[in-house]
Amino acid sequence: MLLDKGDHIILNSDVYGGTYRALTKVFTRFGIEVDFVDTTHTDSIVQAIRPTTKMLFIETPSNPLLRVTDIKKSAEIAKEHGLISVVDNTFMTPYYQNPLDLGIDIVLHSATKYLGGHSDVVAGLVATSDDKLAERLAFISNSTGGILGPQDSYLLVRGIKTLGLRMEQINRSVIEIIKMLQAHPAVQQVFHPSIESHLNHDVHMAQADGHTGVIAFEVKNTESAKQLIKATSYYTLAESLGAVESLISVPALMTHASIPADIRAKEGITDGLVRISVGIEDTEDLVDDLKQALDTL
């Protein structure tokens, strides 16, 4: 692996629940030490670096609150301190954001999501522009046998062919859905980097060419979130994202349920937080369906 026993990783604090679970419950058993920090302020990264720190891992935008980290500054900090820099670029896809061009060493994608795009393949990929890292990663892949089967590979390539078309339609719908959410009295707050008041909005606009189809927003409580989901017709209850179908979930009960409640509360992942992944359905249908569901609250 890229890390050894005793090595230290720095991650953004509101990371995907599966990543949190893997690092805190699996990697730590092999002697890997982990710290979660607020990477939206890059000074926090510098302050968290130890002599044993070997890797900086960030999601931007993050899951589920869509917080934005400055990729270029993060890459510069990592290089200055001899760290391997990693960005999980699943939310943005290469169509809208390219961390390798901003100095990042390794980019990860859950190809199950936007790249596949049709909820019929489970895949992941890693990309690097560093020849030495590429050799190490290829050796690890060969040694552990982590390869994709031919049918899954075919499905993934098929999905990538329409990535641009899907992302453009998703972005058109995202803008209209956000307008409706911001105006609805049942919605307490909306989280998305396209919103001008969103923390590090300017950073996101400088490092990306578009937006993710994931939107998070708060309603009153868990019961309100459940009622909202039951009242929708176009949004399927599911943990995934990036599909042609629009999806809806409650992170505190689903994707981030493995994170202790006190940590979720500290990070702002409230019980009434709802996450949607906008699909390629008709924009007006998606807006109207979500609005009528919110009207029931």
N, C-alpha and C positions, 0 to 999 in steps of 0.2 A: 504494500500500500504506500501512499505518498507520505503517511505520517507514522511515527514510531511511538512506542510507549513513553509517556512523559511529555510528549508534545502538546502544545496548547493551540486551540482554535478560538478566534473571535468571530461572532455572528451578530447579525442584527437582532434586536430583542423580540420583535413581533414576527418571528419566522413561522413558516408553515408547520402545522402540528406534527406531521409525519417526520419532518426534519428534526424538530425538537425531540421527538420520541426516540429516533434513531441515535441521535448524539448523546442524549442524557441516559438512555437505558441500554444502549448497545456499545457505542464507542467508548464510553467511560469504563466499561468492564475490561477493555484492553489497555487501560492506562492513559487514554486521551483525555485531556482537560479542556473544558469548554466554558467560555464566558459569553453572555448575551448582553450587548450594549446598544445604546441609541445611536446607530450609525447615521441618522439624519444630520447629526452634528459630528463632523469628521474628527474634531478634537477628542471626542470620546473614544475613537479608535486608537489614537496615539496613546491616550492615558491607560488603555487596557493592555497595551503590549508589554509582554514580559520577555526575559531572556530565552524562555522556552517556546515563545509564540512562533508558529511555523505557517499558519494559514489565516487568511481573512476571507470569510464567506458571507456574501450579502445577497439578499433578494431586493430588487428594486424595479417596480413597486413591490412592496412587501405583501404578504398574505396573513391576515385578511384586511388590514387597515390601509393598504396601498401607500405606505410611507415611502418617500423617495430618498435615496442615498446618491450622493455625487460620485459617479463611477470613476471619472478621471482623477479626482482628488484621492479617492480610495486606492486606486492603482498606484498613484505616486507614493502614497504613504507605505503601501506594501513593498514597493521596490526599494524605498529608502531604508526599510528595516529588514530586508531580505525575506519577506513573506511570500508565499504563493497566494495569489489573489484569485478568488472564485466568485462568479456571479451566476445565480439561478435566474435565467432569462425566460422562464416558462411563460410568465404573464405577458411579455412583450413580443416574443418571437423574433427571429432575425429580420422579419419584414419591417419592424418598427424600431428595433434597438440592437446595436452591435457592440457589445462590451469589449470584444477583442480589439476593435478599432480605437478604443479609448484607453488601451494599455493593460487590460485585464489578462491574466495568464490562462485561465480556464473558464469556459462557459458551459453550464448545464442546461438541459431542457428535459422536462417530462414530456416526451413526444406523444404520450397518451392524450395530451390536451390539444392545443391549437394545431400542432404540426400534423397529427393524425386527423383530428377534427371531426371524426364521425362516431366516436364512442365504441369503436370495434377493434382497437389495438392497444396493447399495453407495452410501452417502450420508453426508453430513455437514451439520451446521447450526451456525449461530452466532446467539446471542441477546444483546440488550443492552436496557437500560432508559434509555439515554442517547440523546436525540434526535440530537445532533450526531454521535455515533459511528455511529448507525444510518444517517444520511445518507452518511457516508463509506464505510461497509461496503456500502451499496446501490450507490453509484457504482462501487466496486471490482468488485462482482459483475457489474454491467451492462457494465463495460469489459472484463472478462476472460472473460465468458460462462460463468461457473461456475454453471449452473443444473441442476436435476434434471429428467429427462424425465418424461412423464406416467405411464408404466407404473411406474417406480420410485416416483414420488410416491404412486400408488395403493397400492402394496405397503407403503410406509412408514406411510400413514394406517391401513391395515388392521392393521398390527402394533401401532400405538399404542393401538388400541381395547382390546387385551388386556394392555397393559403392567402395570397394577395386579395383575391376576390372576396373571400370570407371576411378578412380583417377590415376591408373597406366598408362592407355592409354593416358589420358589427359596430364600427366606429360611428357610422351615421345614426344608428339606433341609440348608441350610448349617449350621445349629445342630447337627444330628445328625451330619453328616459330621465337623465339627470335634471333637466329643466322641470319635468313634472314632479320629481321627488323633492326638489328644493322648494317647490310651491305648495306641497301638500301638508296640511296641518298635523297629520299623524306621524310625519317623519321629523325626528328631532335633529338629525345631522346626516350629511351625505359625505362619503369619502371617495374621492377619485382625483388623480393628478391633473385632470383637465380643468378642474375648478381653480380659478385664479387665487382664491384664498387658501388653497391647500398648501400645507407646508412643503417648501422646496418645489413649488409649481414651476418656477423659472428654471430650476436645475433640470427638471424633467423635460421641459420643452427644448432645452439646449442639447440634451443627450439622446432624445428620441424623436422619431418622425411621425408618431401617432400615439394612440392610446390602447391600453388593454381593454378587453370587453368585460372585465370584472368590476363590479360596483358594490360598495358596502354602504349600508345605511342603518340608522338606529330607529327602532320603534320603542314603545313604552317598556315592554318586558317580554319574557319568554312566551307567555300566553298570547300576547299580541302577535308575536312572530309566528307562532303556530297557526293562529287564526288566519293571518295573512296568507300563509302558504296554502292552507286548505281552500282559500277563496280564489286562488289563481287557476287558470286553465292552460295557459301557454308555457308556464314555468314548471319544469319537472323537479321534484325533490330528489337531489343527488349531491354527493360530495364533490364530484369532479368539476371540470370547467373546460372551456375552449371548444365545446362541441357545436355542431350546427343547430342543435336544440338549445333553447334557453333553460338554464338550471337555477335552482334556488336552494339555499341551505342556511342553517343557523350554526355558525362556527362554534359557539360555546357548547352545543349539544352534539356536534358532528366532527368536523375537521380538527378542532382544537380542544376537544373534550379531554384528551390525555394530558393537557397542560393544567396544573393545579389552579383551582379557582382564584386564589389570591394573586397568582402571577397574571392570570387573564385580566383580572380587575385592574392591576397595576398598569398593564399595557393598553387598557381601554377596550378590551374585547368583552363587551357587556353581554348580559343575557338576552338583551333585545336587539343585538346586532344581527342583521340579515345580510347575506352575501348572494348576489346574483351573478351569473355568467351569461351575458347576452349572446344569443344565437343569431342565425341569419333569417329568422322569420320577418314578416312584414313589420316595419317600424311602428306603424300606427296600431297594429294589433297588440304589440308588446307594451306600448305605452298605455293603451286603453285597458288592457287586462290587469296590469299592475295597479293602475289608478282605481279601478272598481274594487279590487281586493283591499286596497288601503282605505277605501271609503267605508268598508265594513267595520273598521276598528273604532 
